[in-house]
Amino acid sequence: MNQDVIISCAVTGAGDTVGKHPAIPVTPREIAEAAIEAAKAGAAIAHLHVRDPETGKAARKLEHYREAVARIRDSGVDVVINLTAGMGGDFVFDPQNPATGRAGTDIADAAERVAHVEELRPEICTLDCGSLNFGDGLFMATADLLRDMAARIQAAGVKPEIECFELGHIWLAKDLIKRGLIDAPPLFQLCLGIPWGAEATTETMLAMRNHLPDGANWAGFAIGRMQMPFVAQAMLLGGNVRVGLEDNIWLDRGVPASNGSLTTRAREIVERLGGRALTPAQAREKLGLRQQA
């Protein structure tokens, strides 16, 4: 069991949750305020996507990342910033036009997917380590593209959080490590319950954990109603934890959550199991992060 637990909060995500919840963070200001709220509740890491401020839909404009990150850095609240690099991989099959896909398709090369990481240099960014049938669409991240992304992230001095949605993603990540494209110690995030990746079961998390390379730091989470059970499950299996409105919009049945309330609930679970939630400074030391200016 891990008793020194890093809590990450994924504050908004890219999912179609606007309108299903009264206060999904949408604007850069709201996203920054959500990260600050989570940090004050005990999150050491805030994981950020950005959205189109007008529509609430997923977006990846540099200007939105710049504003959100600047607001957090200028707030005086310490939190490790973790920017997504998972945008630009969405393909929605169109039988009438299969070469380009239909509405919702958004494909970008490695340079475009990490442009905000190279400019803003957060302490962590995600590296979704493989393609996946994602709901009724496809998330595309080929091995050659991931090698390019990993090299760019490494050159920027940023720690990749290797997001794995199935066992093959861990295998690919170990190849990137072997090639010297990811520095030690590697950081993994085991992502469970996302259709159609690894199911949210104890057996799945245990199997994925057992395939991680020696010396790896890791966290794990599950989405929806399984979010809090897997706070306990990840901790008991030796990992760190993640919560947030990206993965679950309810605190209790019929009670909308906030990023602060989800983080507080996770911290309570950690403490009742005999552990402690690490501060951002302690998380940096544990993960071997290079704090950016």
N, C-alpha and C positions, 0 to 999 in steps of 0.2 A: 504493500500500500504506500502511496505517496502522501506524506504528511506536510510537505511544503509545496503548496499548490498555486500555480499561476492561473488566474481567471482572465480569460479573454472575453470581450463583449463585441459581437458583430452587430452594429447598431442599426443598419437599415437594409443591406443586401440589394439585390436587383430584381427580386420577385414581384409578382403582381399582388402586393399587399395593400397598396394605397386604396382607400375606400372600404377595405375590410377591417380597418382599425382606425380609431379616431385621431391618431397622432403619429403616423409613420414619419420619421424625419425625411424631408425631401430637399429643402434648400441647403446650400453649403453651411449657412448659419445654423439651421436646425440639426444638421449632421454633426457639426462641431459641438453644439450644446449637448447632444446626446452622448457623445464621447466623453465630455467633461462630467456629465451626470453619472455615467458608468464608472468613471475613475473615482469619483467621490464616494461611490457605493462600494468600492473595493476591487474594481477591475485593474489589473496591471497593464493590460493591452487593450487597445481599441482598434477593431478591424473595420475599415471604411470602404464602402462603395460610394459613388455619387449618383444623383438622379437629375433628370431634367427638371429645373425648378417650375416650369410651366405645366408639364404634363404628369410629373411624378414617375415617368418611365425610366428604366435603366439608361444610364449615360456614361460617357467616359471622356468628357471634355476636360482638357487641362485646366481651364480657368476655374472650373468647379472644384477640382482637387486643390489647386493653389489656395483658394479662399478657405476651404474647410481646414486644411493643414495649418495655414497661417493663423486662423482663429484659435485653434487648439494650442499652438506654440506660444501665442501671445497671451493666453489666458492665465498663465502662472500655475496651472494645474499639471502636475507631472503624470504622464501616461505614455506608454510605448505605442507609437503609431504604426499600424500595420495596414498598408494599402493593398487592395485587391489588384492583381494583374490577370484576372480571369475574364475580363471583358474582351470582346473581339473574337470569340470562338463559337458563336451561336449559328447553327445551320438548321433551317426548317425546310424539310423536303417538300418540293412542289412537283407533282407528277407531270404537270404541263411544262415545267421549266426546271428540270432537275439539276442543271449545271450551275444555276445561281440561287436556287431556293426561292421561297416565298417570303411574305412579310414577316419580319422578326429575325431574318438572317442578318448577321453582322460579323463578318470575317475580316480580321486584320493580321498583318504580319508581326513578327517578333518585335521589331523596332517600335511599331505603333502601340503594341500591347504594354510595353514597359516605358514609354516616353515620360509619363508622369513620375515613375520611380526614379529614372535617371535624373530628372530635373529636381525633384523635391527631396530625394534621398531619405526616405523614412528609415527607421531602424529595421523594420521587417516589411516584406511584401509577400503575397501568396504566389505559389507556382503550382497550378493545377496539373498534376503530373500524369496526364493521359487523357485520351478521348473517352466519351461516355454517352450512351443513350440517356438523354436528359428529358424526362417526361415524354412528350411526343416529338421532341426535336433531338438535336445532337450537339454536344459540346465537343469541339475539335481542338486537340492539342497533340500534334504528331511528334514523334521522337526528334526529328531534325529541328522542328520549331522550338521544342523545349531545350535542346542543346544551345540554340542561339539565345533564347531568353535567359537561361541560366548563366551563360557567359556575360551577358549584359548586366544582369543583377549583381553578379560577383564583382565586375569591374566598378560598379557604383558603390561598393562597400556595404551592400544591403544584405541582410540575412533572409534567405527564402524560407517561407513556411510552406513545406511540401504538402499540398493537399492531396489526399489519396482517397478515392471513392471505391476502390476495389484492389485486390491483391496485385494485379498486374501493374498498377500504378507504383506500388512499392518496388517492384522488380525494376521498372524503368528508372525510378529515382536512384536505386543502388547503382545502376549503370552510370548515371550522371556523376555520382560521388566517385566512382572508380575512375572516371575520366578526369577528375580534378576540377569539375565545374561547380561543385558545392563544397564549401569549406566545413571543416569539423568545428564543433559538433553539429550534425544536421538536426533540423527541427521539422517534425512531421505533425500533420493534423489529420486524424482519421475521421472521415466524414460518413456518417451512417444514416440510412433511412431515406436517402434521396433517390427517387425513382429514375433510372433503374440501375442503381449501384449496389453497394453492400447493404444488406438489411440491418436494421437496428436490433441486433441480438447480442447476448453475451458471447456466444460462440464466435460470431463474426469479429467482434472487437478483439477477443483473445487471439484469434488466428492472425489478424493483421498485426497486432502488437508483437507476436512471436516471429514475424518475418522482418521486423525492423533491424537495421544494422546495429552492431554493438556500439554503445556510447551515444545513441541517438536520444535527444529530448523529444517528447511527444505529448500531444493532447488529443482528445477525442470528444465528439459530440454526436447527438442525434437530434432530428428535427421534430417539430410538433409536440404532441403530448409526451413524447419520450425524452424531451430535453432534460428535465430534472432527474429522472431515473438514471440517465447516463452521465450526469455530473457525478453521482455516487459511483457508478460503474467504472468510469475512467479513473477516478481517484483510487478505487480499490484495486485496479489492475496496474497501478503505478504511474498513471499519467496525469496531465493537467487538463483543464476543463474550459469549455466555451459555452456561452449563452448569448442571448440577444434577440432583437426583433427580426433579424435576418432569418432566423431559424424557427421562431415560435412567437406568436403574437398574443398568447394568453398566459396570464399568471395563474389563474384558477378557472374552472369551468364558468364561462360567461363573464369573466373579469379581464378586460384588456390589460396587457402588461405594459410596462415601460422598461427601457434599458436599465434604469436604476433599480426597479423592483426585481427584475430578473437577476441582476447581479447580486442584490441583497439576498435573495433566496438561495442562490448558488453558494454565497459565502456562508450562510447559515448551515447548509448541508455539509460543507467542508469542515466547519468548526464542530458540528455535532458528531462527525466521524472522527474527531480528535486531531484534525489538521489545522493549518493556518493558511490564510490567503497572503501570498507574497506581495510586497510593494513593487512598484515599477523598478526601483533601484535593485531590489533583490532579484527580480526577474531578469534584469539585464545581466547580472552576475551569473545566474544559473544558466542562461542561454548563450553566454559569450557574445553579447551584442556590442557593436561599436556605436555609441551614442552619437548621433549626428548633430551638427551645429544648428 
